[in-house]
């Protein structure tokens, strides 16, 4: 698993590299208006912080579903909210979609458009977004790397360590994975694997997005 915290993983080192630092206390927070699917989740603190900042919002039933897979549209939404571009997303929602498979009334159209404009999300060939398709770890790290580039945040390489399954990482994602892993943003599983084709969960997406913040 590409979990961002937990008892078996190295402590990420990006927090001391970025100009803005997010610090979580050891106390557990209650998500405002939402509840996790378990009494205690490894990402409770990150999910709470993300909810307070408006990056993650609960479902209509009041749940946040931390272990649910994140779709492309959902990750774009988290990133654009993190960047504080809600107004731009509202404007984008009123304009025609630049993706031929995104309906004019699709809930995440505005976020997809802003993410595309900023070069964070490019979609597939033929101007298709596949917005409801789950995001793989390779795709997520690539999008977040583009976000860091857009923010002009320098990443200092603090580790030359490679993942055991680095050869399985798609060629288009290798540079992004290398950069974020080298800076300590991305940490592999206990067996040293990245698992590039696995889906990213909401909890993992929230944690990664806060690190970029």
C-alpha positions as CSV (number, residue, x, y, z in Angstrom):
1,X,0.0,0.0,0.0
2,X,1.2,3.5,-0.7
3,X,0.0,4.7,2.7
4,X,1.3,8.1,3.8
5,X,1.6,7.3,7.5
6,X,1.6,4.3,9.7
7,X,3.8,2.4,12.1
8,X,5.9,0.6,9.5
9,X,6.9,3.5,7.2
10,X,9.6,6.0,7.3
11,X,8.6,9.5,8.4
12,X,8.2,11.7,5.2
13,X,10.8,14.4,5.0
14,X,9.1,16.9,2.7
15,X,7.6,18.9,5.6
16,X,11.0,20.4,6.4
17,X,11.6,21.3,2.7
18,X,8.4,23.2,1.8
19,X,7.9,26.9,2.7
20,X,4.5,26.1,4.2
21,X,4.3,23.4,6.8
22,X,1.3,21.5,7.9
23,X,1.7,20.1,11.4
24,X,-0.7,17.5,12.9
25,X,-1.0,17.1,16.6
26,X,-1.1,13.7,18.2
27,X,-4.7,14.2,19.2
28,X,-7.4,12.8,17.0
29,X,-9.7,15.3,15.4
30,X,-13.4,14.9,14.6
31,X,-14.3,15.4,11.0
32,X,-16.7,18.4,10.7
33,X,-20.0,17.0,9.5
34,X,-18.6,13.7,8.4
35,X,-17.5,10.4,9.9
36,X,-15.0,7.8,8.9
37,X,-16.0,4.2,8.2
38,X,-14.0,2.9,11.2
39,X,-13.5,4.1,14.9
40,X,-9.9,4.8,14.2
41,X,-8.2,5.2,10.8
42,X,-4.6,5.7,10.1
43,X,-5.4,8.9,8.2
44,X,-7.9,10.4,10.6
45,X,-5.8,13.4,11.3
46,X,-5.0,14.1,7.7
47,X,-8.7,13.7,6.7
48,X,-9.7,16.0,9.5
49,X,-7.2,18.7,8.4
50,X,-8.3,18.2,4.7
51,X,-12.0,18.6,5.7
52,X,-11.3,21.7,7.7
53,X,-9.5,23.2,4.7
54,X,-12.4,22.3,2.4
55,X,-10.2,19.9,0.4
56,X,-12.2,16.8,1.3
57,X,-16.0,16.9,1.8
58,X,-18.3,14.1,2.9
59,X,-20.9,12.3,1.0
60,X,-24.6,13.0,1.4
61,X,-25.0,10.3,4.0
62,X,-22.4,12.1,6.2
63,X,-19.5,9.6,5.5
64,X,-16.1,10.3,4.1
65,X,-15.3,6.7,3.1
66,X,-11.5,7.0,3.5
67,X,-10.7,3.6,1.9
68,X,-12.8,4.3,-1.2
69,X,-10.9,4.6,-4.5
70,X,-10.5,8.2,-5.8
71,X,-11.6,9.0,-9.3
72,X,-9.9,11.3,-11.7
73,X,-12.5,14.0,-11.2
74,X,-12.3,13.7,-7.4
75,X,-8.5,14.0,-7.4
76,X,-8.7,17.1,-9.7
77,X,-11.3,18.5,-7.3
78,X,-9.1,18.0,-4.2
79,X,-6.1,19.6,-6.0
80,X,-8.0,22.6,-7.2
81,X,-9.6,23.2,-3.8
82,X,-6.1,22.9,-2.3
83,X,-4.9,25.6,-4.7
84,X,-7.9,27.8,-3.6
85,X,-9.3,27.9,-7.2
86,X,-12.9,27.3,-6.3
87,X,-14.1,30.5,-8.2
88,X,-12.2,29.5,-11.3
89,X,-13.9,26.0,-11.1
90,X,-17.3,27.7,-10.9
91,X,-16.5,29.7,-14.0
92,X,-15.2,26.6,-15.7
93,X,-18.5,24.8,-14.9
94,X,-20.4,27.4,-16.9
95,X,-18.2,27.0,-20.0
96,X,-18.4,24.3,-22.6
97,X,-16.3,21.2,-21.7
98,X,-13.0,20.8,-23.5
99,X,-13.3,17.0,-23.0
100,X,-15.6,15.2,-25.3
101,X,-16.7,12.6,-22.8
102,X,-17.6,15.1,-20.0
103,X,-21.3,16.1,-20.0
104,X,-22.1,19.8,-19.7
105,X,-23.9,19.1,-16.4
106,X,-21.2,16.9,-14.9
107,X,-20.5,17.8,-11.3
108,X,-16.7,18.0,-11.6
109,X,-16.5,19.7,-15.0
110,X,-15.2,23.0,-13.7
111,X,-12.5,21.3,-11.6
112,X,-11.4,19.2,-14.6
113,X,-11.2,22.3,-16.8
114,X,-9.1,24.3,-14.3
115,X,-6.8,21.3,-13.7
116,X,-6.3,21.0,-17.5
117,X,-5.7,24.7,-17.9
118,X,-2.9,24.6,-15.2
119,X,-1.4,21.5,-16.9
120,X,-2.1,19.3,-13.9
121,X,-4.5,17.0,-15.7
122,X,-4.2,16.3,-19.4
123,X,-6.7,13.5,-19.9
124,X,-6.2,10.8,-22.6
125,X,-5.6,11.0,-26.3
126,X,-8.6,12.2,-28.2
127,X,-9.5,14.8,-25.6
128,X,-11.2,12.3,-23.3
129,X,-11.0,12.6,-19.5
130,X,-12.6,9.4,-18.3
131,X,-13.6,11.4,-15.1
132,X,-15.1,8.5,-13.2
133,X,-12.2,6.1,-13.7
134,X,-10.2,5.4,-10.6
135,X,-6.8,7.1,-10.3
136,X,-3.8,4.8,-10.1
137,X,-0.8,5.7,-7.9
138,X,1.3,6.4,-10.9
139,X,-1.3,8.8,-12.3
140,X,-1.8,10.5,-8.9
141,X,1.9,11.1,-8.3
142,X,2.3,12.5,-11.8
143,X,-0.6,15.0,-11.3
144,X,0.7,16.1,-7.9
145,X,4.2,16.5,-9.4
146,X,2.8,18.8,-12.0
147,X,1.0,20.7,-9.3
148,X,4.3,21.2,-7.4
149,X,5.8,22.5,-10.7
150,X,2.9,24.8,-11.1
151,X,3.4,26.2,-7.6
152,X,7.1,26.6,-8.3
153,X,8.1,24.8,-5.2
154,X,11.7,23.4,-5.3
155,X,12.1,19.8,-4.3
156,X,15.4,18.9,-2.7
157,X,16.4,15.3,-3.3
158,X,17.2,13.7,0.0
159,X,17.2,10.0,-1.0
160,X,18.5,8.0,-3.9
161,X,16.4,5.0,-2.9
162,X,14.4,3.2,-5.6
163,X,11.3,1.0,-5.3
164,X,11.7,-2.7,-5.8
165,X,9.1,-2.6,-8.5
166,X,10.5,0.5,-10.2
167,X,10.6,-1.2,-13.6
168,X,6.8,-1.6,-13.4
169,X,6.3,2.1,-13.3
170,X,5.1,3.5,-16.6
171,X,7.7,5.4,-18.5
172,X,5.6,8.6,-18.5
173,X,5.4,8.5,-14.7
174,X,9.0,7.5,-13.8
175,X,10.4,11.0,-13.5
176,X,7.5,12.2,-11.3
177,X,7.7,9.2,-9.0
178,X,11.5,9.6,-8.8
179,X,11.2,13.3,-7.9
180,X,8.6,12.8,-5.2
181,X,10.1,9.7,-3.8
182,X,13.5,11.3,-3.7
183,X,12.1,14.2,-1.7
184,X,10.3,12.0,0.7
185,X,6.8,12.9,-0.5
186,X,6.0,9.3,-1.6
187,X,6.8,6.4,0.6
188,X,6.4,2.8,-0.5
189,X,5.0,-0.2,1.3
190,X,6.9,-2.2,3.9
191,X,8.3,-4.4,1.1
192,X,9.7,-1.4,-0.7
193,X,7.2,-1.5,-3.5
194,X,5.4,1.4,-5.1
195,X,2.5,-0.6,-6.8
196,X,2.0,1.9,-9.6
197,X,-1.2,0.4,-11.0
198,X,-3.0,0.2,-7.7
199,X,-5.9,2.6,-7.1
200,X,-5.4,5.6,-4.7
201,X,-7.8,5.8,-1.8
202,X,-9.4,9.0,-0.5
203,X,-7.3,8.9,2.6
204,X,-4.1,8.6,0.6
205,X,-5.2,11.4,-1.7
206,X,-6.0,13.7,1.2
207,X,-2.6,13.0,2.8
208,X,-0.6,13.6,-0.4
209,X,-2.6,16.7,-1.2
210,X,-1.8,18.2,2.2
211,X,1.9,17.5,1.7
212,X,1.9,19.4,-1.5
213,X,0.2,22.3,0.4
